[in-house]
Structure formats: structure tokens, C-alpha cells
Amino acid sequence: MPARDNFHSVMRIGPVQIGTHRDRNGRTTHAAVCTADRCGWSADYSSQSAAQLAARTHRCRVR
């Protein structure tokens, strides 16, 4: 049975969306994902402040 991946506490900083979810081991993680076309950047962080910092400093290389 696949794990459900429900995001909550979703926020947006520029083109990057940050969402909080539980990983396979039940730990709370924060995912930062760029929503710009053809960017494809995403990362998981253990704290929301780290995800917010990454979102603020992210620059899309695709133009």
C-alpha cells in the first residue's frame, strides 16, 4: 500500500512552494519545490526555517 503524502501548512515564497508532510518513517519534513516551468528544483528539509531560507535564495537557472 503506498504511503499517503498529504501536505499541510503550505506557503509560497516567490515561485517556490513550501509544504509540511510526514515521510515514510513518520518524521515531519518540509519540502521546498520550485513551480517555474522546466526548473525542476526540489528539496526536503528537517526544519521549516531551512526550507524558507532555501526558497528565498533559490534562483532558477532556466530562462
Backbone as numpy.savetxt, mean C-alpha at the origin, in Angstrom:
# Nx Ny Nz CAx CAy CAz Cx Cy Cz
-8.49 -23.18 0.61 -9.34 -22.01 0.61 -8.44 -20.78 0.61
-8.61 -19.85 -0.35 -7.78 -18.66 -0.39 -8.13 -17.71 0.75
-7.11 -17.01 1.21 -7.31 -16.04 2.29 -8.05 -14.82 1.75
-8.95 -14.29 2.56 -9.64 -13.06 2.17 -8.70 -11.89 2.41
-8.66 -10.97 1.50 -7.78 -9.82 1.62 -8.64 -8.56 1.66
-9.14 -8.25 2.85 -9.99 -7.09 3.02 -9.16 -5.92 3.54
-9.21 -4.82 2.82 -8.49 -3.63 3.23 -9.43 -2.71 4.00
-8.89 -2.08 5.03 -9.64 -1.07 5.76 -8.68 0.07 6.05
-9.18 1.16 6.54 -8.37 2.37 6.79 -7.61 2.78 5.54
-8.33 2.86 4.42 -7.70 3.23 3.15 -7.57 4.74 3.08
-6.37 5.20 2.69 -6.14 6.63 2.50 -5.37 6.83 1.20
-5.38 8.04 0.70 -4.73 8.34 -0.55 -3.78 9.52 -0.35
-2.54 9.37 -0.82 -1.56 10.44 -0.82 -1.04 10.56 -2.25
-1.48 11.57 -2.96 -1.12 11.70 -4.37 -1.69 10.53 -5.15
-0.87 9.89 -5.99 -1.36 8.74 -6.75 -1.28 7.43 -5.96
-0.78 7.48 -4.73 -0.55 6.27 -3.93 -1.68 6.05 -2.94
-2.20 4.84 -2.90 -3.21 4.46 -1.93 -2.56 3.57 -0.87
-2.95 3.79 0.38 -2.45 2.99 1.51 -3.63 2.30 2.15
-3.51 1.01 2.35 -4.58 0.24 2.98 -4.02 -0.70 4.03
-4.78 -0.90 5.09 -4.37 -1.79 6.17 -5.09 -3.13 6.00
-4.35 -4.22 6.17 -4.94 -5.55 6.03 -4.16 -6.53 6.90
-4.66 -7.74 7.00 -3.97 -8.80 7.74 -3.33 -9.74 6.73
-2.07 -10.11 6.99 -1.38 -11.04 6.08 -1.75 -12.49 6.41
-1.10 -13.44 5.76 -1.43 -14.86 5.95 -1.22 -15.33 7.38
-0.30 -14.69 8.09 0.01 -15.10 9.45 -0.82 -14.36 10.50
-1.75 -13.54 10.06 -2.62 -12.83 10.98 -2.06 -11.52 11.49
-0.89 -11.11 10.99 -0.30 -9.84 11.41 -0.89 -8.69 10.59
-1.02 -7.54 11.22 -1.52 -6.36 10.53 -0.39 -5.74 9.74
-0.59 -5.54 8.45 0.40 -4.89 7.59 -0.28 -3.77 6.82
0.54 -2.91 6.25 0.05 -1.74 5.52 0.64 -1.79 4.12
-0.22 -1.78 3.14 0.21 -1.85 1.74 0.11 -0.47 1.11
1.16 -0.08 0.39 1.17 1.16 -0.36 1.24 0.78 -1.84
0.30 1.31 -2.65 0.20 0.93 -4.05 0.00 2.18 -4.89
0.82 2.33 -5.95 0.66 3.46 -6.86 -0.42 3.11 -7.88
-1.35 4.04 -8.08 -2.48 3.78 -8.98 -2.28 4.41 -10.35
-1.09 4.98 -10.62 -0.83 5.57 -11.93 -0.70 4.47 -12.98
-1.10 4.79 -14.21 -1.03 3.82 -15.30 0.41 3.40 -15.54
0.64 2.11 -15.69 1.92 1.48 -16.02 3.01 1.72 -14.99
2.69 2.13 -13.79 3.72 2.32 -12.77 4.05 0.98 -12.12
3.07 0.32 -11.54 3.27 -1.01 -10.98 3.99 -1.07 -9.64
4.19 0.06 -8.98 4.90 0.06 -7.70 3.96 -0.31 -6.56
4.41 -1.19 -5.68 3.67 -1.53 -4.48 4.65 -2.09 -3.46
4.30 -1.93 -2.18 5.16 -2.44 -1.11 4.32 -2.64 0.15
4.74 -3.58 0.98 4.11 -3.83 2.28 5.02 -3.31 3.38
4.40 -2.73 4.41 5.14 -2.17 5.53 4.51 -2.64 6.83
5.31 -2.67 7.88 4.80 -3.12 9.18 4.15 -1.98 9.96
4.43 -0.73 9.60 3.81 0.41 10.29 3.18 1.35 9.27
2.14 2.02 9.70 1.45 2.94 8.81 2.30 4.18 8.52
3.10 4.60 9.47 3.94 5.77 9.24 5.00 5.49 8.17
5.51 4.27 8.11 6.46 3.90 7.07 5.78 3.89 5.70
4.56 3.41 5.63 3.82 3.40 4.37 3.50 4.82 3.92
3.17 5.70 4.86 2.90 7.10 4.51 4.16 7.80 4.02
5.30 7.53 4.63 6.56 8.11 4.18 6.89 7.64 2.77
6.70 6.36 2.51 6.96 5.82 1.17 6.02 6.45 0.14
4.78 6.68 0.52 3.82 7.29 -0.40 4.19 8.73 -0.70
4.66 9.44 0.31 5.03 10.85 0.10 6.29 10.99 -0.74
7.21 10.04 -0.68 8.46 10.14 -1.41 8.45 9.38 -2.72
7.38 8.66 -3.06 7.32 7.89 -4.30 7.24 8.80 -5.51
8.05 8.50 -6.49 8.01 9.21 -7.77 7.89 8.18 -8.88
6.87 8.31 -9.70 6.66 7.38 -10.81 7.73 7.62 -11.88
8.34 6.55 -12.33 9.35 6.67 -13.38 8.72 6.65 -14.77
7.50 6.16 -14.89 6.82 6.08 -16.18 6.19 7.42 -16.49
6.45 7.94 -17.63 5.85 9.22 -18.06 5.15 9.04 -19.36
